[in-house]
């Protein structure tokens, strides 16, 4: 599954112009929300298609411009308050249909180069997407309930040892800083979270990694395992110093939330 194209992609033009004005301060998040909603409705063959392009554009913007994520959070918070487009049933903007699927697409699009700047760029993009999801979840978990992405990230970062890890599909140098970002940006909400993701028609979205056989969701025992694993990774001399430091800081943050 490939990442969505860059923000310069032609299909993003009408939305990109709105975001550029938001970023340079020409418009407020509330005004940008109305303009983005209008672009979504006007530039489409169906509302679903318009929404898909809009959400993809917003996530690509967050991926490429992490320093602007707070403005994008405010933008989405403003969109939630808008009335439904003319001719559509109420709840379109409140329910944010398709936004979660765009996060899912970006989360599953992780594919890293073997080494060098290209690999680091891929890691940064993955971390930025997780940072954005964490910020949204922290400010409004009702409209932006992305705890499942947090659970998947923590699982792939912390619930397996090095020998149990497939470094191609679960690269620690991407998942560990992404997991740490969730702790720093949404740790308080995650610690209190009780979301459960039981098996459903063969799928097991909340299932743990090899080191966790308990609840398919959030619970105090799983939280304690994650803290223990951050501490173990921080002490692992085989890891790069930057990863050890990220693990150390995340473990410390979890202790502050105790």
Buried (B, 14 or more C-beta within 10 A) or exposed (E): EEBBEEBEBEBBEBBBEBBBBBBEEEBBBBBBBBBBBBBBBEBBEEBEEBBBBBBBBBBBBBBBBBEBBEBBBBBBBBBBEBEBBEEEEEEBBBEBBBBBEBBBBBBEBBEBEEEEEEBBEBBBBBBBBBBBBBBBBBBBBEBBBBBBBBBBBBBBBBBBEEEEBEEEEBBBBBBBBBBBBBBBBBBEBBBEBEBEBEEEEEEEEBBBBEBBEEBBBBBEEBBEBBBBBBBEBBEBEEBEEEBBBBBBBBBBBBEEEE
